[in-house]
Amino acid sequence: MRLNQWKMPEIRNGAMLSAVGFTFKDEQGEAILRAEYVWLDGNAYGLRSSPA
């Protein structure tokens, strides 16, 4: 799982999850969120920079 590169644990049912990200204005098809930051159970993970 790619999230392991950022030392982010597996997302389990019932976990508190928030994300901040963006989509492209002229994107074709279904919108896809490109996450910048994810908060999982109170811990923040910055996903757009190099993994820690």
C-alpha positions as CSV (number, residue, x, y, z in Angstrom):
1,M,0.0,0.0,0.0
2,R,1.4,3.4,-1.0
3,L,0.3,5.1,2.2
4,N,2.9,3.0,4.0
5,Q,5.6,5.2,2.4
6,W,4.3,8.0,4.6
7,K,4.2,5.7,7.6
8,M,0.4,6.0,7.6
9,P,-1.4,3.0,9.2
10,E,-4.1,1.0,7.4
11,I,-7.4,2.8,7.4
12,R,-9.9,0.7,9.4
13,N,-13.7,0.8,9.6
14,G,-14.8,3.4,12.1
15,A,-11.5,5.4,11.9
16,M,-11.9,9.2,12.0
17,L,-10.6,10.4,8.6
18,S,-10.4,13.9,7.0
19,A,-8.6,15.0,3.9
20,V,-7.6,18.3,2.2
21,G,-6.9,18.2,-1.5
22,F,-7.8,19.5,-5.0
23,T,-9.2,18.5,-8.3
24,F,-8.4,20.0,-11.7
25,K,-11.0,22.5,-13.1
26,D,-11.1,21.0,-16.6
27,E,-10.7,17.4,-15.7
28,Q,-12.6,14.9,-17.9
29,G,-14.7,12.1,-16.4
30,E,-15.3,11.4,-12.8
31,A,-13.7,13.9,-10.3
32,I,-10.7,12.5,-8.5
33,L,-9.4,14.1,-5.2
34,R,-5.6,14.6,-5.1
35,A,-5.1,14.6,-1.3
36,E,-2.5,17.0,0.1
37,Y,-3.0,16.2,3.7
38,V,-4.8,13.4,5.5
39,W,-5.8,13.3,9.2
40,L,-6.3,9.8,10.5
41,D,-7.4,9.4,14.1
42,G,-5.9,12.8,15.1
43,N,-2.6,12.3,13.3
44,A,-1.7,14.4,10.2
45,Y,0.1,13.0,7.1
46,G,1.4,15.3,4.4
47,L,1.1,13.2,1.2
48,R,2.4,15.6,-1.5
49,S,6.0,15.9,-0.2
50,S,8.6,13.2,0.1
51,P,7.8,10.5,2.5
52,A,9.2,10.9,6.0
